[in-house]
Amino acid sequence: MSRRFEQATETLEAAVQLLHTGHDRDAINRAYYSMFYAGLALLATRMVGASKHSGVISLFGKHFVKTGEFSPEAGRHLREAFDLRQKSDYREDFDPTHEQAVEIVSHAGAFLEEAKKVWDMQTVSDVLPGGGFASRPSSFELQQPAETGNESDAGSD
């Protein structure tokens, strides 16, 4: 598991604790960042990243949601969490409700679970030093040649 996934898990745990202690604004922040860190971890498997949150969200949609590897619902939840976090962190006149915080923390938990499943399906163990991925043989290439029935040819090079 990558450091970003560890960070995502720790951040989600913090969001849950904050939610239980009535710190809804901070719980929303941490829930969003949990999703963000998981998204960064997955994007790294494609050797892509972005310097802005909106770029990460866009690339995540392109590389994981549009390909069908990640559910559209979870992709929408990432965008909604970003929007709510923005309002909650930067708009002085916005007070998130406890229900909004509960919903975002719940969505973050589901997002992280889905992200871990996608992560497990990646060929992360094949990442080469210096970048790039080792090519994996296709299932066809892994199959043994069919028996010919002519055993006398074995080893007669």
C-alpha positions in Angstrom: 0.0 0.0 0.0 1.3 3.5 -0.8 2.1 6.2 1.6 -0.8 8.2 0.1 -3.2 5.3 1.0 -1.9 5.3 4.6 -2.5 9.0 4.6 -6.0 8.6 3.3 -6.9 6.0 5.9 -5.5 8.1 8.8 -7.3 11.2 7.5 -10.6 9.3 7.3 -10.1 8.1 10.9 -9.6 11.8 11.9 -12.7 12.8 10.1 -14.7 10.2 12.0 -13.3 11.4 15.3 -14.0 15.0 14.5 -17.6 14.1 13.5 -18.2 12.4 16.8 -16.9 15.4 18.7 -19.1 17.9 16.9 -16.4 19.4 14.7 -18.4 19.2 11.5 -16.5 21.7 9.4 -13.2 20.0 10.2 -14.7 16.5 9.6 -15.7 17.7 6.1 -12.2 18.9 5.5 -10.6 15.7 6.6 -13.2 13.5 4.7 -12.5 15.3 1.5 -8.7 15.1 2.0 -9.1 11.3 2.6 -10.7 11.0 -0.9 -8.1 13.4 -2.4 -5.1 11.3 -1.1 -6.7 8.1 -2.3 -7.2 9.7 -5.7 -3.5 10.8 -5.8 -2.4 7.3 -5.0 -4.4 5.9 -7.9 -3.3 8.6 -10.3 0.3 7.7 -9.5 -0.3 4.3 -10.9 -0.9 6.0 -14.3 2.1 8.3 -13.9 -0.1 11.4 -13.8 -0.7 14.1 -11.3 -1.8 17.7 -11.1 -0.8 20.7 -9.0 -4.4 21.8 -8.3 -7.3 20.0 -6.6 -9.5 20.6 -9.6 -6.9 19.0 -11.8 -6.7 15.9 -9.7 -10.5 15.6 -9.7 -10.5 16.0 -13.5 -7.7 13.5 -14.1 -9.3 11.1 -11.7 -12.6 11.2 -13.7 -10.7 10.7 -17.0 -8.5 7.9 -15.8 -10.8 6.0 -13.5 -14.4 7.0 -13.8 -14.7 7.3 -17.6 -12.8 4.0 -18.0 -15.4 2.2 -15.8 -12.8 1.2 -13.1 -14.5 3.5 -10.6 -18.2 4.1 -10.2 -19.7 7.4 -11.5 -21.4 7.8 -8.1 -18.0 7.8 -6.3 -16.6 10.2 -8.8 -19.5 12.5 -8.1 -19.0 12.2 -4.4 -15.4 13.3 -4.8 -16.6 16.5 -6.6 -19.3 17.1 -4.1 -16.9 16.7 -1.2 -14.5 19.2 -2.9 -17.3 21.7 -3.3 -18.5 21.4 0.3 -15.0 21.6 1.6 -14.4 24.7 -0.4 -17.5 26.4 1.0 -16.9 25.2 4.5 -13.2 26.3 4.6 -13.5 29.6 2.7 -17.0 31.1 3.0 -17.4 32.9 6.2 -21.2 32.9 5.9 -21.5 29.1 5.4 -22.2 26.8 8.2 -22.3 23.2 7.2 -25.0 21.0 8.9 -24.2 17.9 10.9 -26.1 15.9 8.3 -23.9 17.2 5.5 -20.8 16.2 7.5 -22.2 12.8 8.2 -23.0 12.3 4.5 -19.5 13.4 3.3 -17.7 11.2 5.9 -19.9 8.3 4.8 -19.1 8.9 1.2 -15.4 9.2 2.0 -15.5 5.8 3.6 -17.2 4.2 0.6 -14.8 6.1 -1.7 -11.7 4.8 0.1 -13.1 1.2 0.0 -13.7 1.4 -3.7 -10.2 3.0 -4.2 -8.5 0.2 -2.3 -10.3 -2.4 -4.5 -9.1 -0.6 -7.7 -5.6 -0.2 -6.2 -5.5 -4.0 -5.6 -6.3 -4.6 -9.3 -3.5 -2.4 -10.5 -0.1 -3.8 -11.5 1.6 -1.7 -8.8 4.0 -4.5 -8.0 5.3 -4.2 -11.5 6.4 -0.6 -11.3 10.0 -0.4 -12.5 12.7 1.7 -10.9 13.0 4.9 -12.7 9.3 5.0 -13.8 7.1 3.0 -16.1 5.5 -0.4 -15.7 6.8 -3.8 -16.5 4.8 -5.4 -19.2 2.8 -8.3 -18.0 2.2 -11.3 -20.2 -1.4 -11.6 -21.3 -3.3 -14.6 -20.1 -2.9 -16.1 -23.5 0.9 -15.9 -23.2 0.8 -17.6 -19.8 -0.8 -20.7 -21.2 1.3 -23.7 -21.8 1.6 -24.9 -25.4 -0.9 -27.7 -26.2 0.4 -31.3 -26.1 1.2 -32.5 -29.6 1.1 -36.1 -28.8 4.6 -36.6 -30.3 6.8 -37.0 -27.3 9.8 -38.2 -29.3 10.4 -34.6 -30.4 11.0 -33.4 -26.9 14.5 -32.1 -26.4 15.7 -33.0 -29.9 17.0 -29.5 -30.9 
